[in-house]
């Protein structure tokens, strides 16, 4: 589950406006930051600092929304495999409005709505200065939540559905953690492409509501982990065995999915929510020739070409603008209550993966 930080204009009468500010020295930015690794509730602090004048290739952006993803939390904890120079403003993705551009910036202009396309840019702030290379213009009719959360979970789902077993060839997909942010994107992209999908979730008191929610997104089948162990879906040929499995849980959940994969199937692991290792049965390797891979969006971005990145983002944006891919359920909270968003990211409560939005108005 991930959460959203939402910002509005923070300037009151008498303060500097956001127009014509490349030479201003009293424009202040409110942000979160941390100077040591640890528990986010302890190490993440609030501060207000002066915004420096723009350099020739920089862009001044008024941030609108920025999500708190599990990777953000792990980075703050010092558990994520990326090098961070402290102190730093957290936040790996987000959406904002361009207020001003440097003298050498040709592809952006004031008023453009933009997303931050590269990680570790510090999006948890109301006003930021970014290099123009890490920004991409998105349509004004793209939803706020969709834009803010575009570059992590939708992209992860998109790549996993294409790069290991191309589901557009008609392959069935099975996934655990189906109610996660990424899992919901998998379901919706599969629906948009006409692909049948089997979705596994943990049992819970509101399981019927969760099943209906995922089915409304486009899930073909939703099963609890217990139901998967006894299902006759495949034996009764109600649906073909899947050739692609997406695993974000690990442990027994992953093992059970492997049991249902067809010959020459592929399992892609992109998370470890249970913190239990993936166990691979010998028979899956010997008799079914199943392959096992890992996926990390950050690593893909480092190797992918600009053309590949643009094609993916453009495709996702089109699906979102056509309402085939919608953002998650969300809730607004005031900026001074940011601890609530961090706390919920740490506990991951809520069957729909409700995102919390910090409101700066």
Secondary structure by P-SEA (a helix, b strand, c coil): cbbbbbbcccccccccccccccccccccccccccccccccccccccbbbbbccccccbbbbbcccccccaaaaaaaaccccccccccbbbbccbbbbbccccccccccccccccccccccccccccccccccccbbbbbccccaaaaaacccaaaaaaaaaccccccccbbbbbbcccccaaaaaaaaaaaaabbbbbbbbccccaaaaaaaaaaaaccccccccccccccccccccccccccbbbbccccaaaaaaaaaccccbbbbbccccccccbbbbcccccccccccccccaaaaaacccaaaaaaaaaaaaaaaaacccccccccccccccaaaaaaaaaaccccccbbbbbbcc
